């Protein structure tokens, strides 16, 4: 979506009945929060469509996978509560 879509929000809204799995990675393939993508509107739009499916991470890592995954997960959870 980062390359092909003009709006993450519009793409999610337009395809809401088809969204069954969401894959999060920042624009540099790192965990969310480690680069430039603004995940707040993405998370907000997923909440708006009442998305309750899976979210996965599969980034390129330069650090320990477990700690990076926990950091990325906490970053997304903080967006959910704001």
C-alpha positions in Angstrom: 0.0 0.0 0.0 2.9 2.4 0.7 3.8 2.4 -2.9 0.6 1.8 -4.8 -2.2 3.6 -2.8 -2.7 7.3 -2.6 -4.6 6.9 0.7 -4.3 4.1 3.2 -7.6 5.1 4.7 -9.5 5.1 1.4 -8.0 1.7 0.4 -9.1 0.2 3.8 -12.6 1.7 3.6 -13.0 0.6 -0.1 -12.0 -3.0 0.7 -13.4 -3.3 4.2 -15.4 -6.4 3.5 -12.3 -8.2 2.1 -9.8 -7.3 4.9 -9.1 -10.5 6.8 -5.4 -10.0 7.6 -3.2 -6.9 8.1 0.5 -6.9 7.7 2.4 -4.0 9.4 5.8 -2.8 8.4 7.2 0.7 8.2 8.3 2.1 4.8 11.8 0.8 5.3 10.5 -2.7 6.2 11.3 -2.2 9.8 8.8 -2.5 12.7 6.2 0.2 12.9 7.6 3.3 14.4 11.1 2.8 13.1 10.7 4.9 9.9 8.3 7.4 8.3 4.8 5.9 7.9 2.1 7.5 10.0 0.3 4.5 11.4 -2.3 6.5 13.4 -4.7 7.0 10.5 -4.3 3.3 9.5 -5.1 2.1 13.0 -8.0 4.6 13.3 -9.5 3.4 10.0 -9.2 -0.2 11.0 -11.0 0.6 14.2 -13.7 2.5 12.2 -14.4 -0.6 10.1 -14.4 -2.7 13.3 -11.5 -4.8 12.1 -11.0 -7.7 14.4 -8.6 -9.9 12.4 -5.0 -10.6 12.7 -2.1 -8.1 12.5 1.3 -9.5 11.7 4.9 -8.1 11.5 7.5 -9.4 9.1 10.1 -6.7 8.9 13.8 -6.7 8.1 15.5 -6.4 11.5 18.9 -5.1 12.6 18.2 -5.8 16.2 16.9 -8.7 18.3 13.6 -10.1 16.8 11.8 -10.6 20.1 12.6 -7.1 21.5 11.9 -5.4 18.1 8.5 -7.2 17.8 7.5 -6.2 21.3 8.5 -2.6 20.6 6.5 -2.6 17.3 3.5 -4.1 19.1 3.6 -1.6 21.9 3.9 1.2 19.3 0.6 0.0 17.6 -1.1 -0.6 20.9 -0.3 3.0 22.0 -2.0 4.2 18.8 -5.1 2.1 19.6 -5.6 3.8 23.0 -5.1 7.3 21.7 
